[in-house]
Amino acid sequence: MSASAATLAAAASPSHAEPHRQRVFIGSGGADGILAFDWNPETAELGPAGVAANLSTVDWITFSPDRKYIYAAAELDSFNGKPTGAVASFAVENGKLRQLSAQNSAAKGTCHVAVDRTGQTLLSADYGGGSAASFRIEAGKLSAAVWTEHYTVGGPNKDRQESAHAHFCSFSPDNHFAYINDLGGDMIHIYKLAAATAELTAAGAYHARPGAGPRTLHFHPNGHTAYAVNELDSTVDVLAWTKSNGQLTLVTRIELLRPGYKGETRACDTVITRNGRNVYFANREDDFIYSFTADVKTGALTPIARTSSGGKIPRNFTLDPTEHWMLVANQDSNLLSVFARNVDTGALANEGKSVACKTPMCILFA
């Protein structure tokens, strides 16, 4: 670390951190699939611990609510002899993964999965095929697809919105609604959720600015604010969520790019602290993390600073369980980068340290 990073790290050093190492799973875009690392929260050191599961081209991994199972999205062009990607489930046993099930998704290029708050429904999104699917979960095992939908609407960006591109799944704070971000169609599809059966019923849509490309959706802990990151124009739509019908309404729009920036740009992901006081967004091509303070009642954002992601193309990033460290999966530079975080101000260190990792796509603390 640089002197400035070391100073911030010292200020952030958690006196209450557990001394033992913690297992971290990395969804990898390489052939091995899910990799294992060991994390030391006192020293911010990551050490490789081998391959956790062999499932090629894993874009996303997520826990069940009870953290007994992990679900994965594999961005494949074919699986089980069909032209689709795959979703798979694993039992977590003493820091290792044992595969329980694998199913065909709705179409090619499965890039994201999400589990509802009861642990009974899994959703998947297929970027390449522009589709989504739901699966029923029993004891960690996935059923065949219960519900599928293939989207058809494209957008004005001829290079990226030639067709629909489902990119992200999420659930409302009360678990009554499900959301599918369609980057190609400039909309977030809204569904009524029946968690016990994994059935979805159409309930409307949020329409983003044409050409924005809504990629992800995250709900603030206040229960009524959401943030939709728009990949194509590097903006964030700050949204109000209506509990009665699940609808999303634009409150304001945040620009992520530096004034005067010219060149390629792709906004990416969001991290929100447990107390809701800080929100972070990642942007690719110019590769930065943008830190904000948030009003916990309204969700309104005030910028802190942009800092380097530590590598090329920050696909995903997350805070460690102590929230004293930010970890970034820099996809194109094959690096996991670690930055100290000041828990009082929310500021991230300008520089950090990195460890090699094959095509890191998603970071998950066990």
Disulfide bonds with the S-S distance in Angstrom:
none
